[in-house]
């Protein structure tokens, strides 16, 4: 695997609102990740949906910029969240502007960031073991470069 287009990404909810403590909203985010993965917009190697932020190890498709991939995720979630809300519900901001990213340099860097993602719920004392957290690739039991839930991991043609 080449790492020239693989990134560790973090994006945060508006004012760190613990939006994803709500299981329906966390599942909605998982569905959004799966949807664009199935459309081959990116490959999600690892992910964790924390109460107020999201971490991803992601490779955008050759014809998709990193910014566009994140826009699809954040915008897709916001759109679906708005559609699911009752008509009389006040709709506020969902995400902080922008996101942080780190380009993965090599296998060691990939492994380090994958471990970081899997251990995030443990460090936050949400669970005792990574596989007990329901909103992460660790829960799938198939995290890693070659593994993963087919619904989350789309396939990207090598560029």
Secondary structure, 3 states (H helix, E strand, C coil): CCCCCEEEEEEEEHHHCCHHHCHHHHHHHHHHHHHHHHCCCEEEEEEEECCCEEEEEEEECCCCCHHHHHHHHHHHHHHHHHHHCCCCCCCCCCECCCCEEEECCCHHHHHHHHHHHHHHHHHCCCCCCHHHCCCEHHHHCCCCCCCCCCCCECCCCCC
